[in-house]
Amino acid sequence: MLKTKKTLLVLVALFVSVKAHAQTPIVQRLEVEIRGGLSTPLGQYDSRIAPISVTYGLEVRYNFEGSPWDCGLMFDKAIGFKRKELPDGGFNYLSISNHFLAFAGCGDYNMRQGKRVNPFVGAALGVVTTGTSMLFAPRIGVEFFRHLRLMAQFNVCGKAHNNLGITIGLVVGGRPKKR
């Protein structure tokens, strides 16, 4: 009885995955995204206050044929973290600038691949050159009209450089292929 239930469960999962795979439109294999937005460091470091700064990036992705998955390479830069020490007697403010440069492999699951509104979730895994540490960056977003991409990405890469970026990107490629 237990073996029959497991077999049935595997068959249902296989059917659902094949059906989902069959319904995913075939899109152009390669897409490039240029993005920019705002970033804020998360948490304080040595009692410094961290205001909002600018972030920008480039991403090249490969769309797997007939699949909602894509993968690629990501290059991100956050600039202008101006962390100011809390006032010392109300007179002294010291500021330092933290720059964040990341190189990573990335992948996304597109919930409505090739449609005009395409929500996605994904992650990037790579390295941050400032202090040379590992980067893990879960992200979520939505692509509109196959060319405009809004995304929130949480960059976990070390105590002084963890940040949350909200970006808007311009995507070239990745449209449904004409039959």
Secondary structure, 3 states (H helix, E strand, C coil): CHHHHHHHHHHHHHHHHHHHHHHCCCECCEEEEEEEEEEEECCCECCEECCCEEEEEEEEEEECCCCCEEEEEEEEEEEEEEEEECCECCCECCEEEEEEEEEEEEEEEECCCCCCEEEEEEEEEEEECCCCEEEEEEEEEEEECCCEEEEEEEEECCCCCCEEEEEEEEEEECCECCC
